[in-house]
């Protein structure tokens, strides 16, 4: 055994709390959570889009994008921890993409917007 480790005894220290001096800049409060971020609801209806086969798309999964149903990068500042769903359709098609962001088959609508928790939820409005 190493002699220093055998003599080690944990000690708790008590430090007094001192509020910051008047006029000092204080960092904003940070929201800590182990729960994954929840998307906001930008629309309670699916969005009809024409997709081009082989083209890359990024479906907004957070609901903050101003280019619904596609991502505009808003998640980087408004919904950190969320990322868009990137997909490439095999062929040209007309599809209904989820607008409520709670589908179980993203990015496609599965009718979840008809459930009570979506119907009764407030729509997200962008702050200008």
ZATIPA-715812 format. One record per residue (C-alpha): residue in three letters; x, y, z. Coordinates in steps of 0.02 Angstrom, whole numbers, padded with zeros to 5 digits, always signed. Layout:
// ZATIPA-715812
alaXYZ
...
//
This chain:
// ZATIPA-715812
unk+00000+00000+00000
unk+00049+00178-00030
unk+00073+00266+00137
unk-00017+00426+00083
unk-00174+00332+00036
unk-00180+00235+00200
unk-00177+00398+00299
unk-00308+00483+00191
unk-00463+00532+00286
unk-00603+00625+00197
unk-00650+00790+00278
unk-00800+00898+00246
unk-00776+01083+00244
unk-00912+01209+00276
unk-00899+01369+00177
unk-01013+01518+00208
unk-01124+01577+00064
unk-01084+01753+00010
unk-01199+01840-00112
unk-01113+01934-00254
unk-01069+02116-00221
unk-01196+02247-00273
unk-01182+02288-00458
unk-01085+02130-00498
unk-01130+02036-00657
unk-01205+01867-00615
unk-01213+01724-00738
unk-01390+01676-00791
unk-01469+01527-00706
unk-01439+01365-00798
unk-01581+01241-00817
unk-01512+01069-00777
unk-01615+00918-00820
unk-01585+00736-00858
unk-01747+00727-00957
unk-01731+00745-01145
unk-01794+00909-01216
unk-01974+00910-01277
unk-02022+00983-01446
unk-02142+01129-01458
unk-02296+01115-01569
unk-02286+01231-01720
unk-02436+01155-01810
unk-02580+01040-01766
unk-02592+00977-01944
unk-02475+00881-02058
unk-02383+00977-02194
unk-02397+00920-02375
unk-02230+00926-02467
unk-02158+00871-02633
unk-01997+00774-02605
unk-01865+00744-02737
unk-01789+00571-02741
unk-01605+00567-02692
unk-01608+00742-02617
unk-01557+00765-02434
unk-01684+00841-02314
unk-01677+00889-02130
unk-01846+00879-02043
unk-01862+00995-01892
unk-01888+00889-01737
unk-01888+01030-01608
unk-02028+01137-01681
unk-01934+01302-01671
unk-01890+01316-01857
unk-01969+01457-01957
unk-01957+01347-02113
unk-02076+01210-02056
unk-02072+01065-02080
unk-01887+01081-02118
unk-01743+01132-02005
unk-01669+01307-02008
unk-01543+01278-01867
unk-01651+01353-01728
unk-01619+01200-01618
unk-01441+01261-01591
unk-01501+01404-01483
unk-01682+01366-01439
unk-01680+01176-01411
unk-01504+01122-01370
unk-01490+00934-01364
unk-01613+00908-01506
unk-01560+00879-01686
unk-01654+00873-01850
unk-01696+00707-01930
unk-01598+00692-02091
unk-01670+00583-02229
unk-01658+00549-02415
unk-01814+00487-02506
unk-01785+00350-02634
unk-01899+00426-02766
unk-01999+00584-02803
unk-02157+00584-02698
unk-02291+00689-02617
unk-02296+00656-02429
unk-02372+00725-02269
unk-02237+00771-02144
unk-02279+00787-01959
unk-02314+00964-01901
unk-02346+00927-01717
unk-02174+00846-01692
unk-02245+00701-01590
unk-02263+00568-01725
unk-02202+00393-01689
unk-02143+00375-01870
unk-02039+00532-01900
unk-02036+00628-02013
unk-02203+00564-02077
unk-02372+00603-02000
unk-02455+00457-01910
unk-02610+00549-01848
unk-02542+00590-01675
unk-02603+00771-01698
unk-02781+00706-01673
unk-02746+00648-01494
unk-02809+00751-01348
unk-02637+00801-01283
unk-02599+00886-01450
unk-02773+00957-01479
unk-02776+01039-01307
unk-02594+01100-01311
unk-02551+01279-01356
unk-02467+01315-01523
unk-02290+01381-01518
unk-02276+01561-01575
unk-02109+01634-01628
unk-02046+01782-01529
unk-01985+01920-01645
//
